[in-house]
Amino acid sequence: MHFHTIHQFLAYYERIRARTRRLIDCIPADRIDWSSAPDKWTFADLIRHLAATERFMFVENAMRRPSRYPGHGPELARTHAAVLRYLDDRHAESVEMLSTLGDEDLQQQCETPGGTLITVWKWLRAMVEHEVHHRGQIYLLLGMLGVATPPLYGLTSEEVRERSE
């Protein structure tokens, strides 16, 4: 998908984030620090990572500034409520900052943390892909715990099959 206006991108991104947020709301509060194995990321780690990369890597780079990624550790937010607040607050900051970009800024080059030059709109698309990747991990982890999750687009696989010819 090619984004021509920042308004078009932000409207799309808000829909992506709403689906991610609905899933994150399924994480039981007492499981926020659960991981599938020792030394694997917890739900809290994944959420803090999404928040920090969005705000301090993707958005900073899109604004044509260097990355300031602080990591995803518990020093950023410890409790279930604090982790969710961290995600929501960083997202609000990110949207506010991106809203200041002009449509022509989307066609400019920015530099990734790896030193690659990329068009801003493509970098923002990569931010969405990054979020979707980690959303998939959260679905898998919730499935391992037997936690019911919302269907991504309104119907379950079984419902689609029932309605198919």
N, C-alpha and C positions, 0 to 999 in steps of 0.2 A: 504494500500500500504506500502510495506517495502522498505526502501531506503538502498542500499548497498554502494553507493558512494556519496560523497558530491556533485560531479559534477551532478549526476543523480537527486539529490534533488534540486539543484539550478536551473537546466533546467526546472524542473517541477514547481518550485515556481515562476519563472519568467513568465510562462504562466498564472498561477493563478493571479499574480499581474497585468499582462497586461489586463486581463478581468476586474479586479477590477478598474483599472485606467481608462479604457474606460467608465465605468459606472460613475465614479466620474467626468469625464469630461462633463457629461450631466447635472451636477448640475448648475443651473443658478447662476451667480456671485452674483446677488442681493438676492439670497435665501440661501446663505452659512450659515447664522445664524438663519434660519427658523427651528422651531420644530413643531411637530404635536400637542403639548399641553404644557401648562406651566409646567416647571420643567422636561421636557423630553429633551433628547439630540438633539442638532442641527446637521446638516450635518457637520459643522466644528468640533463639539465635536467628532463625529464618526470617522472622518478622523484623527484628532489628536490622538485619542485613538488607531487606527490601527497603526499609525506611532510609537507612544511611546511604546506600548506593544511589537511590533516587535523588535524594537531596544533595549529597556531598560529592558524588561522582558524576552521574549523568547530567544533572542540572548545572552544576558548576562548569562542566565541560561545554555544555550547550550554550552557556553564557560566555564561552571562550575564555574560561579561567581554568587554572589547574585543579585537579582533584584534591579533595580534602577528606577522603574516606577515613572515618575514625574506627573502623572495625565493626564488630557485631556483638561485643561482649556485654555482660550484665551491668557493667558500670554505666551504660547508656540508659538502662531502664531495667528494674529488677522484678517487680510484681506484674501479675497479669494485667491489671489496670494501667500500670505505668508503661508497659510494652505497647498496649493498644494506643495509648495517648501519644507515645513517641512516634508510632506509625502515622497517626492522624495529623499530628502537629508538623512533622517533616513534610508530609504530603501537601498540607495547606501552604507551607512556605514555598514548596516547589512550584505549585500551581501559580501562586502569586508572582514568583520570579519569572516563570515562563510566559505569563500573561504580558510581561513588559516587552517581549520580543516582537519585532515587526515581522510581517510575512516575508520580507526580503531577507531577514536574518536566518530563516530556515534554509536558504540556499548558500549560506556562508559555510566555510570550513571550520571545524573545531578539532582539537587534538585529544585523542583518547589517552588514558593513563599509560597505554603501551607505546605511545608516541606516533600512532597512526593518525593521519589526517582523514576526516570523514565529513560529509555534508551534515549539517545540524539536523535536518529532518530525518536522515538515516540513523543518526545517533539516538534520536528520540524513539525511533522505531525499535532500535536495539534495547532501549529501556523497557519497552513493552514486552519484547521477547524474553528479557531477563525475568520480568515479573511473572510471566506465564510459566516459565521453567520452574520457578520456585513454588508457584501455586500448585503445579503438578506434584511436587514433593509433599506439600501439605496434604493434598488429597490422599496420596499413598499412605502417609503416616497416620492420618485419621482412619483410613481403612484398616490399618494394622491394629488399631485400638477398637475397631468395631463401632466407630462413631458415624452416625448418619450424616451425609453431606447433601447439600442442595444440588439438583441437576444444573449443569452449566448453562444450558439454554432453555430451561423450562420443562423439558421432558427427560425422563430416564431412558436408558437404552431399551428397556422392556416396553415402555410406553410407545417409543418410536416403532418398535417391531409390531406391536399390537395394531398400530394405525397404518402399517404398511400393507401393500397388496401383495 
